[in-house]
């Protein structure tokens, strides 16, 4: 293998695939990035067995030549050193040559580096899932759906299935669901995906977080292919493979009430700021408990207390109120997590009782819904 490649393109591809490198791997080959060179261009691959990312650098684009190929071939280079050294090379033009025993020579300007490479034959083969039907989702929509649900996943590995986000696609509706048994978030979107459906596709939250970082900010289409145990995301020149978590995701539909005894409509920003202030005291108690109480004159009271620091209490006006009066306690951090990602100026909060789930619905977003379980308190 012998090539001359432009630094910016190589660096960008390395940064993309490096997201699949795990610092905890016990398999030496997986601590490296594989380079495959053929006459079409250079393919970089990294994997931690749960996710695999592949980035392709073509020989040329519309503007200029990116890679000059003198000899084809493959090598696996140690990722941690490779990612750092390429960033710091002085010249835009990088020469790479692999010789015997996979010793790799890199030169740029007056800098020369020799790296000990590994045998690419030992690198795992990526799953073959090309034959399945493809669903296309706008990148900004996909990033938003991940953001609006991913915060509700469980961080406890004792229930692995809950560390992921559930994906269901049926009747052109793609729905994400996440829960850690104390809270729940759902987000739906309608796609042009006639005759394509899948269910119980659960993808790890940390995987979706890495996927979000790769999706460009501009409105790029992401092609999604689902197989029995893998999902493939295609974004421009990048292929992102993710393992589907094993197990059956619990039925969360029973958690969400269909009727309410109390409904409040509030200004999202004012509620968020009020709960944030109350959270400061509740955090000191290490309980995060904040109380919400409806007032006879039509508003609500937000309060919290600390045995060492004191109390905080404030009243908020409501845009609308109907139903029964209520006093309820909840985890303020869970509530703030929701309020941070709600883009609607107004929010409906609905209750069916002091120990029933609290439902939050953005007023101008009928496709998002959040649920928080309340706390039982002595007073």
C-alpha positions in Angstrom: 0.0 0.0 0.0 1.4 3.4 -1.0 -0.6 6.6 -1.3 -0.5 10.4 -1.1 -3.6 11.8 0.6 -4.8 15.3 1.6 -4.7 15.8 5.4 -8.1 17.4 5.9 -10.0 14.5 4.3 -8.0 11.9 6.1 -8.4 13.7 9.5 -12.1 14.0 9.0 -12.5 10.3 8.3 -10.4 9.3 11.2 -12.5 11.5 13.5 -15.6 9.8 12.3 -14.5 6.2 12.7 -12.7 6.9 15.9 -16.0 7.1 17.7 -16.3 3.3 17.4 -13.0 2.7 19.3 -13.5 1.5 22.8 -10.8 2.2 25.5 -11.9 -1.0 27.3 -11.3 -3.5 24.6 -9.4 -6.7 25.4 -8.9 -7.5 21.7 -5.8 -5.8 20.4 -6.9 -5.6 16.8 -10.0 -3.5 17.9 -7.8 -0.8 19.3 -6.8 0.0 15.7 -8.3 1.7 12.6 -8.2 -0.4 9.4 -7.2 1.2 6.1 -8.2 -0.4 2.8 -6.9 1.1 -0.3 -8.2 0.2 -3.8 -8.3 2.2 -7.0 -11.6 3.9 -6.0 -10.2 5.4 -2.8 -9.4 4.7 0.8 -11.8 3.1 3.3 -11.3 3.5 7.1 -13.0 1.1 9.5 -13.2 0.9 13.3 -15.3 -1.4 15.5 -15.9 -2.3 19.1 -18.2 -5.2 18.1 -21.3 -3.2 19.3 -20.8 -0.5 16.7 -18.7 -0.4 13.6 -18.1 2.8 11.6 -16.7 2.9 8.0 -15.7 6.1 6.2 -14.8 6.3 2.5 -12.5 8.8 0.9 -12.9 8.9 -2.9 -9.9 9.4 -5.2 -11.3 12.8 -6.2 -14.4 15.0 -5.8 -15.7 17.8 -7.9 -12.9 20.2 -7.0 -9.7 18.3 -7.0 -7.7 15.1 -6.5 -7.9 13.8 -2.9 -5.8 10.6 -3.0 -3.1 9.5 -5.4 -2.8 5.7 -5.3 0.5 4.1 -6.2 -0.1 0.7 -4.6 -3.3 -0.8 -3.2 -3.3 -2.7 0.1 -4.5 -2.8 3.7 -3.2 -2.2 7.2 -4.5 -1.7 10.8 -2.9 1.2 12.6 -3.1 1.9 16.4 -6.0 4.3 16.7 -5.0 6.5 19.6 -1.6 7.5 18.2 -2.9 7.6 14.6 -5.7 10.0 15.4 -3.4 12.4 17.3 -0.4 12.4 14.9 -2.5 13.0 11.7 -4.0 16.1 13.3 -0.6 17.5 14.1 1.2 16.9 10.8 2.6 20.1 9.3 1.7 19.7 5.6 -1.6 19.3 3.8 0.0 16.5 1.8 0.6 13.2 3.6 2.5 10.2 2.1 1.8 6.7 3.5 3.6 3.5 2.6 3.2 0.0 4.2 6.2 -2.3 4.0 7.1 -5.7 5.3 5.5 -6.9 8.6 2.9 -4.0 8.2 5.5 -1.4 9.2 3.9 1.9 8.0 5.9 5.0 7.1 4.1 8.4 7.2 5.7 11.6 6.0 4.4 15.2 5.8 6.7 18.1 5.2 9.9 17.5 7.2 8.2 15.1 9.6 8.7 11.3 9.2 6.9 8.7 11.4 7.2 4.9 11.5 4.2 3.0 13.0 3.9 -0.6 13.8 0.8 -1.9 12.0 -1.3 -5.0 12.5 -2.5 -7.7 10.0 -5.8 -6.5 8.5 -6.8 -10.2 8.0 -7.4 -10.3 11.8 -9.9 -7.4 11.7 -13.6 -8.5 12.1 -15.7 -8.6 8.9 -18.6 -6.1 8.9 -22.1 -7.5 8.9 -23.7 -8.0 5.4 -27.2 -6.3 5.5 -27.3 -4.6 2.2 -30.2 -6.5 0.8 -33.0 -5.1 3.1 -35.4 -2.3 2.4 -34.2 1.3 3.2 -36.0 4.0 5.2 -34.8 7.6 4.6 -35.0 10.1 7.5 -33.8 13.8 7.4 -30.7 14.1 9.5 -32.0 17.0 11.6 -35.2 15.1 12.4 -33.3 12.0 13.4 -30.9 14.0 15.7 -33.9 15.7 17.3 -35.7 12.4 17.9 -32.6 11.0 19.6 -32.2 14.1 21.7 -35.9 14.1 22.8 -35.8 10.5 24.0 -32.3 9.5 24.7 -32.2 11.3 28.1 -34.8 8.8 29.5 -32.8 5.6 29.0 -31.6 3.6 32.0 -28.0 3.8 33.0 -28.1 0.5 34.9 -26.7 -2.4 33.0 -28.8 -4.8 35.2 -31.6 -4.3 32.7 -29.7 -4.0 29.4 -32.8 -3.6 27.2 -33.7 -0.3 29.0 -30.3 1.2 28.2 -31.6 1.6 24.6 -34.2 3.4 22.7 -37.1 1.4 21.2 -37.7 2.0 17.5 -41.0 1.0 15.9 -42.1 1.7 12.3 -45.6 1.0 11.1 -48.1 2.8 8.8 -45.4 5.4 7.9 -45.0 6.4 11.6 -41.6 6.1 13.1 -41.8 6.1 16.9 -39.0 6.2 19.5 -39.6 5.3 23.1 -37.2 5.3 26.1 -37.8 4.7 29.8 -35.8 3.9 32.9 -39.0 2.9 34.8 -39.1 6.3 36.6 -39.7 8.4 33.5 -40.6 7.9 29.8 -40.2 9.8 26.6 -41.8 9.2 23.2 -41.3 11.0 19.9 -43.0 10.1 16.6 -42.5 11.3 13.0 -44.3 10.5 9.8 -42.2 9.2 6.9 -42.7 8.1 3.3 -42.0 4.5 4.1 -44.9 2.6 2.5 -44.9 -1.1 3.1 -41.8 -1.0 5.3 -42.3 -1.8 9.0 -40.3 -3.1 12.0 -40.8 -3.4 15.7 -38.8 -4.1 18.9 -35.7 -2.6 17.4 -33.7 -1.4 20.4 -30.5 0.6 19.9 -28.2 1.5 22.8 -28.5 5.1 23.9 -24.7 5.6 23.9 -24.6 4.3 20.3 -27.3 6.8 19.2 -25.3 9.5 20.9 -22.3 8.7 18.8 -24.5 8.5 15.7 -25.8 12.0 16.4 -22.2 13.4 16.4 -21.7 12.0 12.9 -24.9 13.3 11.3 -24.1 16.7 9.7 -25.9 19.8 10.8 -27.2 20.5 7.3 -30.3 18.6 6.3 -28.7 15.4 5.0 -30.8 12.3 4.4 -29.9 9.3 6.5 -30.7 5.9 5.0 -31.5 3.2 7.5 -31.5 -0.5 6.9 -32.7 -2.9 9.6 -31.8 -6.6 9.7 -32.4 -9.3 12.3 -29.7 -8.2 14.7 -28.1 -5.1 13.1 -29.0 -1.6 11.9 -27.0 0.2 9.2 -27.1 4.0 8.9 -25.7 5.5 5.7 -24.7 9.1 5.8 -22.9 10.5 2.7 -19.6 8.5 2.7 -20.1 7.0 6.2 -21.6 3.7 7.1 -22.5 3.3 10.8 -23.4 -0.2 11.9 -25.1 -0.9 15.3 -26.0 -4.1 17.1 -29.6 -4.4 18.1 -30.0 -5.1 21.8 -31.4 -8.5 22.6 -34.6 -9.0 24.5 -38.2 -7.7 24.4 -38.8 -4.1 25.3 -41.6 -3.8 28.0 -45.0 -2.6 27.0 -45.0 1.1 28.0 -48.5 1.9 26.7 -50.1 1.0 30.1 -48.0 3.7 31.9 -49.6 6.5 29.9 -53.0 7.6 31.3 -55.7 8.2 28.7 -57.8 10.5 30.9 -56.8 13.2 33.4 -58.3 14.7 36.6 -56.2 17.9 36.4 -54.7 19.7 33.5 -52.4 22.8 33.6 -51.0 24.8 30.8 -47.9 26.8 31.7 -45.2 28.9 30.0 -42.3 26.4 29.5 -39.5 28.9 30.2 -41.0 30.3 33.4 -41.7 26.8 34.8 -38.2 25.7 33.9 -36.6 28.7 35.7 -38.8 28.2 38.7 -38.1 24.5 39.1 -34.4 25.2 38.5 -34.3 27.5 41.5 -36.2 24.9 43.6 -33.8 22.2 42.5 -30.8 24.0 44.1 -32.2 23.3 47.5 -33.6 19.8 46.7 -30.2 18.8 45.3 -28.6 19.6 48.7 -30.9 17.0 50.3 -29.8 14.5 47.6 -33.5 13.8 47.0 -34.2 16.3 44.2 -37.8 16.4 45.5 -39.8 19.5 44.5 -43.5 20.0 45.2 -46.2 21.5 42.9 -49.5 22.7 44.4 -52.5 24.3 42.7 -53.7 27.5 44.3 -57.3 28.5 44.9 -56.8 31.7 43.0 -55.7 29.8 39.9 -52.0 29.6 39.9 -49.5 27.0 41.1 -46.9 27.0 43.9 -43.4 25.5 43.3 -41.5 24.7 46.5 -38.6 22.8 48.0 -36.7 22.6 51.3 -33.5 21.7 52.9 -33.0 20.9 56.6 -29.7 22.8 56.5 -30.3 25.6 54.0 -34.0 26.5 54.4 -36.9 26.7 51.9 -37.7 28.2 48.5 -41.3 28.9 47.4 -42.7 30.8 44.5 -46.0 31.2 42.7 -46.6 30.9 38.9 -49.5 32.1 36.8 -51.2 29.6 34.6 -52.3 30.0 31.0 -55.1 27.5 31.7 -56.3 25.3 34.5 -59.1 22.7 34.6 -60.0 19.9 36.9 -59.3 19.1 40.6 -56.9 20.8 42.9 -53.7 19.0 43.4 -50.5 18.8 45.5 -47.8 16.5 44.1 -44.0 15.8 44.6 -41.6 14.8 41.8 -37.9 14.5 40.9 -36.9 18.0 39.8 -33.9 16.7 37.8 -36.2 14.5 35.8 -38.5 17.4 35.2 -35.7 19.7 34.2 -34.4 17.1 31.7 -37.7 17.3 29.9 -38.0 21.1 30.1 -34.5 21.5 28.6 -35.4 19.8 25.4 -39.0 21.1 25.0 -39.0 23.7 22.2 -42.7 24.7 22.6 -43.3 28.0 24.5 -46.3 26.4 26.3 -46.6 23.0 28.0 -49.5 21.0 29.2 -49.0 19.1 32.4 -51.7 16.5 33.2 -52.4 14.5 36.4 -54.7 11.6 37.3 -53.8 11.6 41.0 -51.0 12.2 43.5 -49.4 8.8 42.9 -50.2 8.5 39.2 -47.8 9.4 36.3 -47.3 13.0 35.5 -47.8 13.6 31.7 -46.1 16.5 29.9 -47.1 17.5 26.3 -45.6 20.4 24.4 -48.6 22.5 23.1 -47.3 22.9 19.5 -45.8 19.4 19.2 -48.4 16.7 19.1 -45.8 14.0 18.3 -43.8 14.3 21.6 -44.9 13.1 25.1 -43.1 12.7 28.4 -44.0 10.9 31.6 -42.5 11.3 35.1 -43.5 9.1 38.1 -44.2 11.2 41.2 -42.7 10.7 44.7 -44.6 9.6 47.8 -43.7 12.0 50.6 -44.7 12.1 54.3 -46.3 15.5 54.0 
